[in-house]
């Protein structure tokens, strides 16, 4: 089995503490449902900077990263199936799935 990173982009933040609790409950349920496929549930990330050959961009680029998780699956299709159940998609976010290659 290979490991895959689920890179979260976009998504909207909860508007109230109560909504935040509901969102967190959805995340915890998804993590639990993912079972042994969930290697590392990850974290959200803060403001990023993009380093280029010409300098630094303070806004994180055109599609800034908002968080990540790492899952284990037999194939990228299996990792995408785990990603399809992620609550991030319910809040206007997208998920990029890529295999973590062993060096």
C-alpha positions in Angstrom: 0.0 0.0 0.0 1.2 3.5 -0.8 0.7 6.7 1.1 -1.1 9.7 -0.5 -1.3 13.3 0.6 -4.7 15.0 0.5 -3.8 18.7 0.0 -6.8 20.9 0.9 -7.3 24.1 -1.1 -9.9 26.9 -0.4 -13.0 26.3 1.6 -14.9 28.6 3.8 -14.4 29.1 7.6 -17.3 28.5 10.0 -19.0 31.7 10.9 -19.9 30.9 14.5 -18.4 28.8 17.3 -21.4 26.5 17.0 -20.9 26.0 13.3 -17.2 25.4 14.1 -18.2 22.6 16.5 -20.4 21.0 13.9 -17.6 21.1 11.3 -15.2 19.6 13.7 -17.7 16.8 14.5 -17.9 16.0 10.8 -14.1 15.9 10.5 -13.8 13.6 13.5 -16.5 11.3 12.0 -14.7 11.2 8.6 -11.4 10.4 10.3 -13.0 7.6 12.3 -14.8 6.2 9.2 -11.5 6.3 7.3 -10.1 3.7 9.8 -6.7 2.3 9.1 -6.5 4.2 5.8 -5.9 7.4 7.9 -2.1 7.6 8.5 -2.1 11.2 9.7 -5.2 13.4 9.9 -3.0 16.4 9.4 -3.8 20.0 10.2 -5.0 23.2 8.7 -2.2 25.6 7.7 -1.8 29.3 8.1 -0.9 32.0 5.6 1.8 30.8 3.2 4.4 32.4 1.1 5.6 31.2 -2.3 9.3 31.3 -3.0 10.1 31.8 -6.7 13.4 32.4 -8.6 12.4 36.1 -8.7 11.4 36.5 -5.1 8.6 35.8 -2.6 4.9 36.1 -3.1 3.0 36.7 0.2 -0.4 35.4 -0.7 0.5 31.7 -1.2 0.1 31.7 -5.0 -3.0 31.2 -7.1 -4.4 28.3 -5.1 -3.0 28.4 -1.6 -2.9 25.3 0.6 -5.3 25.3 3.5 -4.4 22.0 5.1 -3.5 18.3 4.5 -4.0 14.7 5.6 -2.1 11.6 4.7 -3.9 8.3 3.9 -2.9 4.8 2.9 -4.5 3.1 -0.1 -3.9 0.4 -2.8 -4.1 3.0 -5.6 -4.8 6.7 -6.2 -8.4 5.7 -6.9 -8.6 4.3 -3.4 -7.1 7.5 -2.0 -9.6 9.6 -4.0 -12.5 7.5 -2.6 -11.3 8.4 1.0 -11.1 12.1 -0.1 -14.6 12.1 -1.5 -16.0 11.6 2.0 -14.0 14.5 3.4 -16.1 17.4 4.9 -13.8 19.9 3.3 -15.8 19.4 0.1 -19.0 20.5 1.8 -17.5 23.9 2.5 -16.5 24.9 -1.1 -13.0 23.4 -0.8 -11.1 21.2 -3.2 -8.7 18.3 -2.5 -5.6 17.5 -4.5 -4.5 13.8 -4.2 -0.9 12.8 -4.9 1.2 9.7 -4.0 4.0 10.2 -1.6 6.9 8.6 -3.4 9.5 6.6 -1.5 13.1 7.8 -2.0 
